[in-house]
Amino acid sequence: MKAETIHEYTTLYQYLLLLKEPTYRFLIQVFHHLSPLKWWEDYIEPVLKHEKKDNFKYLDVSDLLNVFKMNWDVIFKYLDKKFYKFKYDKEYKLVNKIHKLRTVVAHANDVDMSPYTFVDGLNNLWKFSKLIQADPELTEEIEGDLNNYKTDLPARRKKPKEETVKLKILGIIEDRVMLKAKSCETLPADVKLSIDRTMLRLHSMRTLDEVHGILNNSLTSERGLEILAALRKEGLLAFEDVIDEINAIYTMTT
């Protein structure tokens, strides 16, 4: 791995670690307001139990992001009322981008990193630091790095057709299935988490064939059928409802 790539991964990893404590404080602030005596039991412990974590004392970044996303409805309502107007989908997508970034950093390799990936990562970390109201000094430090590295970016190359199609397919799934499921108050939290994990896995795939294969396999798996039933019960769209459109896009590309 090139020294430049190692530096990029290291920088992103360090900022993820530095944002861990502010994320924890932010979540406690919101949950304590909503449930002063049982905030841990009501909002954090169920997520960790679902993750089969035996030691609840030590939360890593991934744990916190799962807590964040599985409780997004209550967090969103609190922020929307107490602080400033959020756009539900936009803010949730930002948290999801941080989760995806954490996955990329955790599986560091040459293929998944580029100057644009690095700058996009810094940009999302900067926005996330403002969302969770991190210390101004940390937010300014991330912004400083972002501005410095942005000025040195080479001319952006046009994305390959396959990458453009892959992003189009993921956008269809995210907008029509995942975000609608996340905003449903009566949909079980474990179903929301399963859908979220599937999206993270799809985003981590490098080729269109891999995305298409995983998506189609998920339709017939035991867990996939359970998720379908849960979504149908709430009158929500499932992967099955967009698969024909996705298959048509895939067929036209291959």
N, C-alpha and C positions, 0 to 999 in steps of 0.2 A: 504494500500500500504506500502511495506517495506521501511525503512529509506534509504536503499541503492538505491532502485528504484527512490525514490523522489529526492535523490541527483543527480542521472544520468539525470533525466528529467530537473532538475534545471540547471545543468551545460550546457546541450545542449541549453536550452532556453536562458541562459545568453549570450552564444556565438552567437546565432542567433541575439539577440538584438545588441550586439557589432559590428556585421558585417553589420547591417542595414545602418549606416552612410557611411562606405566605399563603399558599393554597390551603394548607391545614388550618391556619388562623382564620382565613376567610370562611371556610366551611363551618368552623366552630361558631363564628359570629352569627351566621345565618341560622344554623340549627339550634343554637342556644336561644335565639329570639323566638323560634317556633316551638321549641319544647325544652324549656329551661332545666327541667329535672331529668329528662330521659332522652336527651339529644343523641347520645351515643347509641343507646338501645334502639331508638326509633329510626335513625338515619344511616348510621355507619355499620353497626353490627350485622344487620341483615345482608348487606352487600358482602362483607367479609365471610359470613357463614356460607353464602351462596358460592363464594370463591374457594370454600373449604380451607380457609386460613385458620390455623389453630392458635397462633399468637397474634392477638389483636393489638398488641402494644406498638408494633413496628409496622408502619404503613409506608410503602414505597410510592413512587410517583404514579405507577400504574394503578395501585389500589385507590389512591386519591382521585384519579381521573374516573375510575369506575364509580366511586361514591358520588362524584360530581355529576356524572351523566345519568346514573340511575335515580338520582333525586332532583333532576333538572327541573321538573315541573314546580316543585316547591321553591327551589332556588330562584327560578325565573319570576315567579309571582312576587316573591319578597323583594327582589331587586327592582322589578318594574314598579312596585308601589313605593318603595323607600328611597330609591336613589334616582334613577333616570330611565327613560323609555328605552327598552331593548327591542330588537327584532328577534323573535324567538329562534327562527331558523338560523339567522346569521350568527348569533352568539353560540348556539349549540354547535354549529359547524366549526367554529373557532376552537372550542374545547376538543372536538373530534380531531382537528388537525394537530393539536398538541399530542394527543394520544397516538396518532399515526407517526408523528415525529419521534416520540419515545420508542416506538417499535423499530423505526429505521435506525436509530442510534444504538439500540440494544443489539441489533444484528448487523453491526458495521461491516461494510464491504465496499469495494471500489465501484461496483455497478450502481448502487443506490445513491451515491453522493456526486454532486456537481456544484459549480459555483452558484447556479440558480437555486438548487435545492437548499444550499447553505443559507443564501440570502432570504429565501422564502421562509426557512425555519426561524431565522432571527426575527423576521417581520412578524410571524405568528407568536413567537415568544414575547415580543414587545407588546403586541395587542393583548395577549393573555395576562401579562403583568399588570396592565391597566385594568382589565376586567376584575382581577382578584384584589386590586388595590394594594399591590406590593409597595415596598418602600420606594419613594421617588428616586433615591440614589441608584437602586437596582434597575428601575425602569429606564433611567437616563443612560446607564451604562450599556444596556442592551441596545437602546436607540443609537448611541454613539457608534457601536460596532456595526450596526445595521447601515448607518449612513456611510461609514468608511468603506465597507466592503461593497456597497451598492455602486460607488463611484468607480470601482475597479472591474466591474462586470464586463466581460466581452459582449459583443453584439449577440443578441439572442437568436439562436437558430430556430427555424420553423419546426414545430413538433412533427415527428413522423406520423403518417396517416393512422397507423395502428394505435399509437398513443392517443391521438385525438378521438378515435372511435371508442377506445377503452374508457376515456374520461366521460364521453357522452353516455355510455351505458351505465357507468357508476352514478352519474348525475340523475338518470331516470330512476334508479333504485333508491337513491338517497332521498330525492324530493317526493316521490310518490308512495314509497313504502316506509322507509326508516323514520323520516321526520314526522309523518302522520302517526306512526306508532308511538313515537316518543311523546307526542302531545296528548295522547289518550290517557286520561287519569285512571281509567278502570282496567287498563291492560296490565297484567302482572309484571312486576319488575324483572323477574327472571327471563320472561319472553323478550322484553326490551333489551336486556343485556345480550341475549343470544343473537338478536338481529344486529345489534351493534358490533358484536364480535365477528359476525359474518361479513359486515361491511369493512371492518379493519383488515380481515383476511383478504378480501377482494382487492382492496387498495394496495396490499403488499405484493400482489401478483405482478410479475413483470410483463407478461404477454397477454394478448387478447384471448388466446386459446385457453390459458390457465383460468382466466376470469370466467369464460364461458363454461368450462368444464365444472368448476366448483359450484357455480350458480345452478346448473342443471342437476348436479348430484345432490344439492341441498334440498331439491324439491321432493325427492323420494326417500330421504333419510328418515329415521324414526323421529328425531328431534324436529326435522323440517315439517313433518306432518302434524306434530304437536303445535308448532308455531302457527301453521296454517289454520288449524282449528281455533286457536286463540284469537287470531286476527279476524276470522270469519265471524266469530261470536260478537265482536265489537263493531262489525260492519266496516272493517278496514281492508285496504288493498294488501295483497300478499305478493310474493315473488311470482306466483303463478299468474297473476293478473297482468304482469308486464313482460312475461317471458316471450310471448309471441312477437312483440315489438322488438325486443332485444335480439331474438333469433333472426329476425328479418334484417336488422342492422348488421349482425355478425355475418350472415350469409352474403350480403352485398359486398362485404369487405374481403372475405376469404375466397 
